[in-house]
Amino acid sequence: MSETATIETLSGDRTFSAYVARPEGTPRAAIVVIQEIFGVNPGIRSKCDRLAEAGYLAVAPDLFWRIEPDVELDPDVDAEFQRALDLMGKFDQDQGIRDIEATIHWIRRSEGVAKVGAVGYCLGGRLAYMTAARTDVDASVGYYAVGIDNLLREKHGIANPLMLHIAGDDGFVDKDTQKAMHEGLDDHPKVTLHDYPGLDHGFATEFGKRRDEQGATLADERTAEFFARHLG
């Protein structure tokens, strides 16, 4: 069962929408699904629906709402891809983390689900890392997160488990960045890194030409086991 929820900002003076997918019965836990640069599109909603089928309450907040609410873009259409890049350039990531934190608070307060995880893709993978470092989220997963080398200074704030899936031939995360991620995080007791040699950015997308079936299946299996262990 799915619906659109309205969530208050941390300051309480504005609201934004979120796609919510509910499991049958009592949720085993909740997971915030953090969008790519393409908005809460069919692929992100499908991620939520699959998590709900696995027993989780899944919530995908519209993080671009301050720029343009209800954006849904197709990464396989060049004009829409370029528009997504423009939106990313205008997006305030620090504010986005506060909206993710507001979503976590909404889940615990309004839905009564205490254990909350987060999973993000692309830009959302970066935001999943930031969420792990800046909030009390119980567990986080980032797929092909961008620019983590510039966030390693925040790694000491990561108090709960974090898993990152790294595409070996990521067109947005070069080899030097991948090396910096390993050098900075391999010895962190709460962080697990998985490499996917030969795979490109977006390999675990639900739809479209970027998907690699074998890589996506492996990463998603690791994510499912990770959340089952740390969230329930």
C-alpha positions in Angstrom: 0.0 0.0 0.0 1.4 3.4 -1.0 0.4 7.0 -0.3 1.8 10.5 -0.2 2.6 11.9 3.2 3.2 15.5 4.3 6.2 16.1 6.6 7.1 19.2 8.6 10.5 20.7 8.3 12.7 20.7 11.5 11.8 24.4 12.0 8.1 23.5 11.7 7.2 26.4 9.5 7.0 24.5 6.1 6.1 21.1 4.8 7.2 18.8 2.0 5.9 15.6 0.5 7.1 12.0 0.7 6.2 8.8 -1.1 5.3 6.2 1.5 5.1 2.4 0.9 3.7 0.4 3.7 4.2 -3.3 4.4 1.4 -5.7 5.4 1.2 -5.8 9.1 3.5 -4.1 11.6 6.8 -2.9 10.0 10.0 -4.6 11.0 11.6 -1.2 10.8 11.6 1.9 8.6 14.0 2.9 5.8 14.3 6.4 4.3 15.0 6.0 0.5 17.1 8.9 -0.7 16.6 10.0 -4.3 19.1 10.3 -7.1 19.3 13.6 -8.9 16.2 12.6 -10.9 13.7 13.1 -8.1 11.2 10.7 -6.6 10.7 9.0 -9.9 9.3 5.6 -10.8 12.6 3.9 -10.0 12.8 5.4 -6.5 9.1 4.5 -5.8 9.9 1.0 -7.0 12.7 0.8 -4.5 10.2 1.8 -1.8 7.7 -0.8 -2.9 10.3 -3.6 -2.8 11.3 -2.6 0.7 7.7 -2.7 1.8 7.4 -6.2 0.3 10.3 -7.1 2.6 8.4 -5.8 5.6 9.8 -2.3 6.0 8.0 1.0 6.1 9.7 2.9 3.2 9.7 6.7 2.9 11.2 8.7 0.0 11.1 12.4 0.8 11.0 15.0 -2.1 14.4 16.6 -1.4 14.2 19.0 -4.4 10.9 20.6 -3.1 12.5 24.0 -2.4 13.7 24.2 -6.0 10.9 22.5 -7.8 8.4 20.1 -6.1 7.4 16.8 -7.5 10.3 16.4 -10.0 10.4 13.1 -11.8 13.1 12.7 -14.5 14.3 9.9 -16.7 18.1 9.5 -16.8 17.9 7.8 -20.2 16.5 11.0 -21.8 19.4 13.4 -22.4 17.4 16.6 -21.9 16.0 15.3 -18.6 19.5 14.2 -17.5 20.8 17.7 -18.2 17.9 19.2 -16.2 18.8 16.8 -13.3 22.4 18.1 -13.3 21.1 21.6 -13.2 18.8 20.8 -10.2 21.8 19.2 -8.4 23.8 22.3 -8.9 21.0 24.3 -7.2 20.4 21.8 -4.4 21.5 22.8 -0.8 22.8 19.5 0.5 23.1 20.6 4.1 19.4 21.6 4.0 18.7 18.2 2.4 20.2 16.4 5.4 17.9 18.5 7.7 14.9 17.3 5.6 16.1 13.7 5.9 16.4 14.2 9.6 12.9 15.6 9.7 11.8 12.5 7.9 13.4 10.3 10.5 11.7 12.3 13.2 8.3 12.0 11.4 8.7 8.2 11.1 9.5 7.8 14.8 6.9 10.3 16.1 4.0 9.9 13.7 4.5 6.3 12.6 5.8 4.9 15.9 8.7 3.0 14.3 11.8 3.3 16.4 14.4 1.7 14.2 15.1 3.8 11.1 17.6 3.2 8.3 18.5 5.1 5.2 19.5 4.0 1.7 20.5 6.4 -1.1 21.7 6.3 -4.7 24.1 8.6 -6.6 23.5 12.0 -4.9 21.4 10.0 -2.4 24.5 7.8 -1.7 26.4 10.9 -0.7 23.5 12.1 1.4 23.3 8.6 3.0 26.9 9.1 4.1 26.1 12.5 5.4 23.1 11.2 7.2 25.2 8.6 8.9 27.6 11.3 10.0 25.1 13.9 11.1 22.0 12.2 12.4 21.1 9.3 14.8 19.9 7.1 11.9 20.3 3.4 12.9 22.0 2.1 9.8 22.8 3.5 6.3 23.6 2.3 2.8 25.0 4.4 -0.1 25.1 3.2 -3.7 27.8 4.8 -5.9 28.0 7.8 -3.6 29.7 10.8 -5.2 32.4 13.1 -3.6 32.9 11.1 -0.5 36.6 12.0 -0.5 35.6 15.6 0.4 33.5 14.3 3.3 36.1 12.1 5.0 36.6 14.8 7.7 33.1 13.9 8.9 33.8 10.2 9.4 34.3 10.5 13.1 30.6 11.4 13.4 29.6 8.0 12.0 28.3 6.1 15.1 26.1 3.5 13.5 26.7 1.0 10.7 27.3 2.3 7.2 27.7 0.3 4.0 28.9 1.8 0.7 28.7 0.1 -2.7 31.4 1.4 -5.1 31.2 1.0 -8.8 34.7 0.2 -10.1 34.4 2.1 -13.4 32.2 4.9 -12.1 32.2 7.8 -14.5 31.5 10.2 -11.6 33.8 8.7 -9.0 37.3 8.2 -10.4 40.0 5.7 -9.3 41.7 8.3 -7.1 38.5 9.1 -5.3 37.8 5.4 -4.8 41.3 5.0 -3.4 40.8 7.9 -1.0 37.5 6.3 0.2 39.3 3.1 1.0 42.3 4.8 2.7 39.9 6.9 4.8 37.3 4.4 5.7 38.7 0.8 5.6 39.8 1.0 9.2 36.5 2.6 10.4 34.8 0.1 12.8 31.3 1.1 11.6 31.9 1.3 7.8 31.9 -1.5 5.2 32.9 -0.9 1.6 32.1 -3.2 -1.3 33.7 -2.8 -4.7 32.1 -3.8 -8.0 34.9 -4.0 -10.7 33.9 -3.0 -14.2 30.6 -1.6 -13.2 29.5 2.0 -13.9 27.5 4.6 -12.0 23.8 3.7 -11.6 24.3 -0.1 -11.9 21.6 -0.8 -9.4 18.9 1.4 -10.8 15.5 -0.3 -11.0 14.9 0.6 -14.7 16.8 1.7 -17.7 20.0 1.1 -19.6 22.3 1.8 -16.6 21.2 -1.3 -14.7 23.6 -4.3 -14.5 21.5 -7.3 -13.4 24.2 -9.3 -11.7 25.8 -6.3 -9.9 22.5 -5.0 -8.8 21.4 -8.3 -7.4 24.6 -8.8 -5.5 24.5 -5.3 -4.0 20.8 -5.5 -3.1 21.4 -8.9 -1.4 24.2 -7.4 0.7 21.9 -4.4 1.5 19.0 -6.7 2.6 21.3 -8.7 4.9 22.8 -5.5 6.3 19.4 -4.0 7.1 18.1 -7.4 8.5 21.1 -7.5 10.9 21.1 -3.9 12.0 17.4 -2.9 11.8 15.6 -6.2 12.3 
